[in-house]
Amino acid sequence: MDKVAEQDPRVYFAAERTFLAWIRTGLGLIGIGFAVSRFGLFFRQLSASESHLPARTTGLSVWSGVTLVGLGVIVILSSVLRHFQLIHELKSGTWIPGRVSRDAVALGLMLAAAGIGMCVYLVLVH
């Protein structure tokens, strides 16, 4: 990497924007996880108030929500570590352009698997 590109502030601003996008993704996962875990509680309360019978529950929404919150925390922590690595690589001139983001691919595959699992669950439970 040449000295001109290394000193270009746009490169660091792009790294900062990417970092903030990962933080937003993690916060979104935490928010959705919290909503999913509370959604099961809402349905239990609704069922109990309508039928006066004990609500049948599998606890799946709570565990799904906790999993999403945990995934959000992992995304945020890994984005912090990756941002420090990237800034170090940019400063030392060892950054390699065009490298695939393993974190993004792994997150995408995990979320796709979770989505497929939720679809199967919704079809089977309906």
Order of alpha helices (4+ residues) and beta strands (2+ residues): alpha-alpha-alpha-alpha
